[in-house]
């Protein structure tokens, strides 16, 4: 069976949220990613056709894109809506993208996010719009700016789960990780993205996370707990910096892009 990979016109929410000062500091500049786990689960049930979810051999978080329209103030009330954005066939898989819009108390846009899930072993008809592009060109890779190493300690997954609500068992249990195709528990992709973004901020933004307007990346493989994540930075043009990361002998993040204000 094939058909549209997403149900256009669906909108789910709002989901209330608030960043406390500790979460905002720990996951800056993209702490907003901790606010959408509940929204993701609810929207998937409505916006992704049941046949696609049933026929898929599984699903993985393929890409994520965050646009920050302004810095978020710790403690301010936030509301997030989710809508279907688009879907595309990708070989024998389907790429399904949902868009998240976070508003402040006055109704102003604070942030947008695009979450692309790869549904494995099932195709779909092109529907809606593709996710925004953030390809890292070879010319940028030819302009390296250095690298940094980040330790992924055993408690990092638990701390991220406490902040985000994502207690998926493959981040904590060996057998659950093996059922997902890995030999041991691994860090959340969005936590990995936050660590990479922090590295970029420290290296090229003077340590000021409020300068970041956009962070986007493709997830290639998760990094196991207890390993070291090495992040490589590149000059991607005026105000833009590329990044890619590896850990435990595997590529973890590709086509990373950060745009500064």
C-alpha positions as CSV (number, residue, x, y, z in Angstrom):
1,X,0.0,0.0,0.0
2,X,1.1,3.6,-0.7
3,X,-0.5,7.0,-0.3
4,X,0.2,10.4,1.3
5,X,2.8,10.1,4.1
6,X,1.2,12.8,6.2
7,X,-2.3,14.2,6.8
8,X,-2.2,17.8,5.7
9,X,-4.4,20.3,7.5
10,X,-4.0,18.7,10.9
11,X,-3.1,20.9,13.8
12,X,-2.6,19.6,17.4
13,X,-2.3,21.6,20.6
14,X,-1.6,23.8,22.3
15,X,0.9,22.1,24.7
16,X,1.9,24.2,27.6
17,X,5.6,24.6,28.5
18,X,8.1,26.6,30.4
19,X,11.9,26.6,30.5
20,X,13.3,26.8,34.0
21,X,16.7,28.5,34.4
22,X,18.6,25.2,34.9
23,X,17.2,23.6,31.7
24,X,17.7,26.8,29.7
25,X,21.3,26.9,30.8
26,X,22.1,23.2,30.4
27,X,20.7,22.9,26.9
28,X,21.3,26.3,25.5
29,X,21.0,27.5,22.8
30,X,18.4,24.9,21.8
31,X,16.7,24.2,25.2
32,X,13.4,24.6,23.4
33,X,13.8,21.0,22.1
34,X,13.1,19.7,25.6
35,X,9.5,21.0,25.3
36,X,8.1,18.9,22.4
37,X,8.2,15.2,23.3
38,X,4.5,15.1,24.4
39,X,3.5,17.1,21.4
40,X,5.5,14.8,19.1
41,X,3.7,11.7,20.4
42,X,0.2,13.3,20.2
43,X,0.7,14.7,16.7
44,X,2.1,11.5,15.3
45,X,-1.2,9.7,16.2
46,X,-3.2,12.3,14.3
47,X,-0.9,13.5,11.4
48,X,0.8,10.3,10.3
49,X,-1.5,7.8,8.6
50,X,-2.2,4.6,10.5
51,X,-1.3,2.4,7.5
52,X,2.2,3.9,7.3
53,X,2.9,3.4,11.0
54,X,1.6,-0.2,10.8
55,X,3.6,-1.2,7.7
56,X,6.9,0.5,8.7
57,X,9.6,-1.8,10.2
58,X,10.3,1.0,12.6
59,X,11.0,4.7,12.8
60,X,14.1,6.8,13.7
61,X,14.6,10.5,14.2
62,X,16.2,11.5,10.9
63,X,16.6,15.3,11.0
64,X,15.8,18.2,13.3
65,X,15.8,22.0,12.6
66,X,15.3,24.7,15.1
67,X,14.7,28.4,14.3
68,X,14.8,30.8,17.3
69,X,12.9,34.0,16.6
70,X,14.1,35.5,19.9
71,X,15.9,34.4,23.0
72,X,13.6,32.5,25.4
73,X,13.2,33.9,28.9
74,X,13.4,31.3,31.7
75,X,10.1,31.0,33.4
76,X,7.9,32.6,30.7
77,X,4.8,30.6,29.8
78,X,5.0,28.9,26.3
79,X,2.4,27.2,24.1
80,X,3.3,24.9,21.2
81,X,1.2,23.8,18.3
82,X,2.1,21.0,15.9
83,X,1.0,20.6,12.3
84,X,1.8,18.3,9.4
85,X,4.4,19.8,7.1
86,X,5.2,17.2,4.4
87,X,6.4,13.7,3.5
88,X,8.7,12.4,0.8
89,X,9.7,8.9,-0.3
90,X,13.4,8.1,0.2
91,X,14.4,4.9,-1.5
92,X,12.6,2.2,0.5
93,X,11.7,4.5,3.3
94,X,9.5,7.5,4.0
95,X,10.5,10.9,5.4
96,X,7.7,12.5,7.4
97,X,8.1,16.0,8.7
98,X,6.0,17.7,11.4
99,X,6.4,21.4,12.2
100,X,6.2,22.9,15.7
101,X,5.4,26.5,16.5
102,X,6.0,27.8,20.0
103,X,4.3,31.0,21.0
104,X,4.6,33.3,24.1
105,X,1.8,34.6,26.3
106,X,1.1,37.4,23.9
107,X,0.8,35.1,20.9
108,X,4.2,36.0,19.4
109,X,6.3,33.4,17.7
110,X,9.2,32.3,19.8
111,X,10.5,29.3,17.9
112,X,9.8,26.9,15.0
113,X,11.0,23.3,14.8
114,X,10.9,20.7,12.0
115,X,11.1,17.1,13.2
116,X,11.7,14.6,10.4
117,X,11.1,10.9,11.2
118,X,12.4,8.2,8.9
119,X,9.8,5.4,8.6
120,X,11.8,2.3,7.6
121,X,10.8,-0.2,4.9
122,X,7.7,1.7,3.7
123,X,7.3,4.3,1.0
124,X,4.8,7.1,0.5
125,X,3.5,9.6,-2.1
126,X,5.1,13.1,-2.0
127,X,2.9,15.3,0.1
128,X,3.1,18.9,1.3
129,X,6.6,20.5,1.6
130,X,10.0,19.1,2.1
131,X,11.9,19.9,5.3
132,X,14.0,23.1,5.0
133,X,17.5,22.4,3.6
134,X,20.6,22.6,5.7
135,X,23.1,20.7,3.5
136,X,26.7,21.2,4.4
137,X,28.7,21.8,1.2
138,X,32.1,20.3,0.5
139,X,33.4,23.8,0.2
140,X,32.6,24.4,3.9
141,X,34.3,21.1,4.9
142,X,37.4,22.5,3.2
143,X,37.4,25.4,5.7
144,X,37.8,23.6,9.1
145,X,37.7,25.7,12.3
146,X,38.8,23.1,14.8
147,X,37.1,20.5,17.0
148,X,36.0,19.9,20.5
149,X,35.6,16.7,22.6
150,X,32.5,16.2,24.8
151,X,32.2,13.4,27.4
152,X,28.9,11.5,27.3
153,X,28.7,10.4,30.9
154,X,26.4,7.6,32.1
155,X,23.9,10.0,33.8
156,X,23.4,12.3,30.8
157,X,20.5,10.4,29.3
158,X,18.6,10.4,32.7
159,X,19.2,14.2,33.1
160,X,17.8,14.9,29.6
161,X,14.8,12.6,30.2
162,X,14.0,14.5,33.4
163,X,14.0,17.7,31.4
164,X,12.2,16.5,28.3
165,X,9.9,13.6,29.4
166,X,11.5,11.2,26.9
167,X,12.1,8.0,28.9
168,X,12.3,5.7,25.9
169,X,13.9,2.5,27.3
170,X,16.7,2.2,24.7
171,X,18.4,5.1,26.4
172,X,18.6,3.2,29.7
173,X,18.3,-0.6,29.2
174,X,20.7,-2.8,27.4
175,X,18.1,-5.2,26.1
176,X,15.9,-2.4,24.8
177,X,18.9,-0.9,23.1
178,X,19.6,-4.2,21.4
179,X,16.0,-4.4,20.2
180,X,16.7,-1.0,18.5
181,X,19.8,-2.4,16.8
182,X,22.5,-1.2,19.2
183,X,24.6,-3.1,21.7
184,X,24.2,-0.6,24.6
185,X,22.1,2.4,25.7
186,X,22.7,5.6,23.8
187,X,22.0,9.3,24.2
188,X,18.9,11.1,22.9
189,X,19.5,12.6,19.5
190,X,18.1,16.0,20.6
191,X,20.5,16.0,23.6
192,X,23.3,15.3,21.2
193,X,22.2,18.2,19.0
194,X,22.2,20.5,22.1
195,X,25.8,19.4,22.9
196,X,26.9,20.1,19.4
197,X,25.2,23.5,19.4
198,X,26.9,24.4,22.7
199,X,30.3,23.5,21.2
200,X,29.6,25.9,18.3
201,X,28.5,28.7,20.7
202,X,31.7,28.3,22.7
203,X,34.0,28.2,19.7
204,X,32.5,30.9,17.4
205,X,29.8,32.9,19.3
206,X,31.8,34.1,22.2
207,X,29.9,31.8,24.6
208,X,26.7,33.8,24.0
209,X,23.8,31.4,23.1
210,X,21.4,34.3,22.5
211,X,23.4,34.9,19.2
212,X,22.1,31.7,17.7
213,X,19.1,31.9,15.3
214,X,19.1,28.5,13.7
215,X,20.5,25.0,14.4
216,X,19.8,22.1,12.1
217,X,21.3,18.6,11.7
218,X,20.9,15.1,10.3
219,X,21.2,12.2,12.7
220,X,23.4,9.4,11.3
221,X,23.8,7.2,14.4
222,X,23.4,7.6,18.2
223,X,26.4,8.0,20.5
224,X,26.6,5.3,23.3
225,X,26.7,6.4,26.9
226,X,30.2,6.5,28.3
227,X,31.8,7.5,25.0
228,X,33.3,10.8,23.8
229,X,31.6,12.9,21.2
230,X,34.0,14.7,18.9
231,X,32.5,17.7,17.1
232,X,34.1,19.2,14.0
233,X,33.4,22.8,13.1
234,X,33.5,24.5,9.7
235,X,33.2,27.9,8.1
236,X,29.9,27.8,6.1
237,X,29.8,31.4,5.0
238,X,29.0,34.8,6.6
239,X,27.3,34.2,9.9
240,X,27.0,30.4,9.3
241,X,28.9,27.5,10.7
242,X,28.8,23.8,9.9
243,X,29.4,21.0,12.3
244,X,29.5,17.2,12.2
245,X,30.2,14.8,15.0
246,X,31.5,11.3,15.6
247,X,31.7,8.9,18.6
248,X,32.6,5.3,19.3
249,X,34.0,4.9,15.8
250,X,30.8,6.0,14.0
251,X,29.5,9.2,12.4
252,X,26.8,10.6,14.7
253,X,25.8,14.0,13.2
254,X,26.0,15.1,9.6
255,X,25.0,18.2,7.7
256,X,24.9,20.3,10.9
257,X,24.3,24.0,10.4
258,X,24.3,26.9,12.8
259,X,23.3,30.5,11.8
260,X,24.1,33.4,14.1
261,X,22.2,36.6,14.4
